[in-house]
Amino acid sequence: MGSEELAANLFRITQTESRLKKDNIHTEIEANKTHYNIGKNIREVIAKNGGTMPEELPTPEKSLKQLEKENIRSLKQK
C-alpha cells in the first residue's frame, strides 16, 4: 500500500470516527452504514478529482507476510 492509498484510508477512518461521535452512533448496524457511506463519498471525491482508485494502484512486489518472514529470518541469523 502506497502513501496515496494510506492517506485515503486514514481520511476515511478519521471521518467515520468523527461522524460516529458527532451523531452519537452506537449500534453496529448504524456504524457499518455510516462507514460505508463515508467510504462511498471518499471514493466519489477521488474519482471526481481524477485520482487513481485504490484497486487500480500498483501492488507491492512483496506482501507484508513475506517481509515479516524475511525480517524474522535475518534476526535469527544474527
N, C-alpha and C positions, 0 to 999 in steps of 0.2 A: 504494500500500500504506500503510495507516494504522498507527498505533502498536500497535494490538491484534494485527494480523497480523504486524508486525515482531517483536513480543515473542514470539509463538508460534513463529515461525521461529527466532529466536535461541535460545529454550529448547530446541527440537528439535535444533538444531545442537550446542549445548553438551552436551546429554545424550547424543547419539550419540557425540561425540568422547570423552567420559568413559568410556562403555561400551566403545568400541574399545580404549582404553588399558587399562582395568581388566581386560578379558577377553583382552587380548593378541591382538586380531584383526588379521590381516594380509592375508587373501585378499580379493579384490574381491567374490566371491560372498557370503562371510560378512559383509563390511562392508555390502553392499547389503541383506542380510536384516536386519541389526541396525538400519540406518537406517529401513527400512520398519516394523519392529516398534515402534521408538521413536515414529515419526510416528503410527502407529495408536493407540498408548497415549495420546499427547497429544491426538489428536482425540477419543478416548473421554472424557478428562477435561474437555475443552471442552464436549462435548455433555452430560455428566453434570451439570456446574455451570451449565447453562443459557446458556452463552456462544454467540456467533454463530460459525458455522462459516466458515472463510476464504472459501469460494466464495460465501457469502451476504453478505460485507462489500461495501460500496459501492466501486466502482472510481473512480479519479481522473478528472477531466474531460480531462486531457491525459496522454499517455503520456510515459515518460521520454525517448524519442526526440524527441518534439515539443518538450519542454522544452530538450533539448540543442541542437536546431536553432535555437530562438529565442535561446538564450544565445549561440551562435556568431554569429548574425546581429547581435545587439546589440553584441557585441565588435568585429565588423568595421566597424560604423557609427561607432565611436568614434575 
